[in-house]
């Protein structure tokens, strides 16, 4: 299993089916006298999209009938107000000659009837393209192969409707990031744009929550590990807390996991619902790209998680937290150190656990090089902690386990095995199957089913913590 595949798998649907009739408009420029980034549309976009891009300082042009994209880019680059070094393409034609000339391409998957032909014709693109790709998919389009074969850097999202406003919003936000005058070095790392995707759920009004940022919960060898706290502005008194356990990506991205947009927005949603949401930076567990290097540094990450929980409990009064009502929300590779911790060392402090598409297959720990000590595997293995005999009336905290149907086999096998063991033990583990969902569906799949799963998650937390 490659880490880049585990963390970058994203889907996006955008529709140009709502294009207007009539001849394509002339180049639309935001203003004269300056060089602007520009977008070449294969088909005529909605006028509202063109106007919105113009307000952002982005030039739009539609491909003239009969022109190849390369010729359309020539025409676009020749405009006096266009910055030829900042051009993007929106359409479904993936020729290498086109993509090599642009900073990024937003690609729309064609109708299902054309999917087979589409994939075959795209083989040269899939082999040779190296520009940033943002692919947009309809939830009803089963095409997966094309995205899997697309080289990094790439990102995608899936939508409920091709005509949804969110499709155009995501496209605009993506273009703004691509065309930003001073891109950070992080923007070049595969997976960066995934950390910029919004959560697939309606956001609360900004007035409903407040953020307490940059709280240092631990210092190790001169390095401060910090967390952010989000809480309601409407609810007073001690409130239940939800502490997030992030997954893993490139270490440079994980360094500031608490700033990933999806986590920030999920914390805002929980805060508006009366929880205190805590988002810590736990650090990177990987020391290399091979599967046996993904968790070489897992012990410091697990230690950080335990310290973050202790910090929240020790500072419960100032944070507005009821220390007797704490839940962990574990995601992705965080399952390798979060779920076992919740059922082990942190069990006395954990009232409930949410686990989204967690990596809990024990072999991910036992295959690590250099080998992890047996005591570490015993401590972090969710399966071993589930089986652990409990004394003095200790009970396993209720777990909501969510499985994404399109996820990698290694993750879903581990989830299925864990759920079966829990059922055999009559442990309080509820398995939710989100069958038409990808890994990281809470940011990738902007669908009705995702919102329903999130609503069920919030109901689970209410039932366990209220």
Buried (B, 14 or more C-beta within 10 A) or exposed (E): BEBBEBBBBBBBBBBBEBBBEEEBBEBBBBEEEEBBBBBBBBBBBBEEBBEBBBEBBBBBBBBEEEBEBEEBBEBBBEBEBBBBEBBBBBBBBBBBEBBEBBBBBBBBBBEEEEBEEBBEEBEEBBEEBEBBBBBBBBBEBEBEBBBEEBBBBBBBBBBBBBEBEBBBEBBBBBBBBBBEEEEEEBBEBBBBBBBBBBBBBEEBEEEBBEBBEEBEBBEEEEEEBBBBBBBBEEBEEBBBBBBBBBBBBBBBBBBEBBBBBBBBBBBBBBBBBBBBBBBBBBBBBBBEEBBBBBBBBBBBBBBBBBBBBBBBBEBBEEBBBBBEBBBBBBBBBBBBBBBBBBBBBBBEBBBBBBBBBBBBBBEBBEBBEEEBEEEBBBBBBBBBBBEBEEEEEEEBBBBBBBBBEBBBEBBBEBBBBBBEBBEEEEBBBEBBBBEBBBBBBBBBBBBEBBBEBBEBBBEBBEEBBE
